[in-house]
């Protein structure tokens, strides 16, 4: 199975968690997924009172420079650690 296939399978598996993860876990999942799917941040940081959007942006930006492949593997490993 290719890394891309494993990444997609991990994304589907992440939606089957028995209970909703904490915000920290959700941010890590989001940031690793975005880095693995898109690469480095390519949008502007939300401002104003969009605290959730800003937190998501900051978590994703913290992975800047990590390759898509590294982020995909980290996402796969992290999802597996949640089960």
Long-range contacts (C-beta under 8 A, 24 or more apart in sequence): 3-69, 3-72, 3-73, 3-76, 4-72, 6-72, 6-76, 7-36, 7-37, 7-72, 7-75, 7-76, 10-75, 10-76, 10-79, 10-80, 11-75, 11-79, 13-79, 13-83, 14-79, 14-82, 17-82, 17-83, 21-82, 23-55, 25-82, 27-55, 27-56, 27-59, 28-59, 28-78, 29-75, 29-78, 29-79, 30-56, 30-59, 30-60, 31-56, 31-59, 31-60, 31-62, 31-63, 32-63, 32-71, 32-74, 32-75, 32-78, 33-75, 34-60, 35-60, 35-63, 35-66, 35-68, 35-71, 36-68, 36-69, 36-71, 36-72, 36-74, 36-75, 37-68, 39-68, 40-64, 40-65
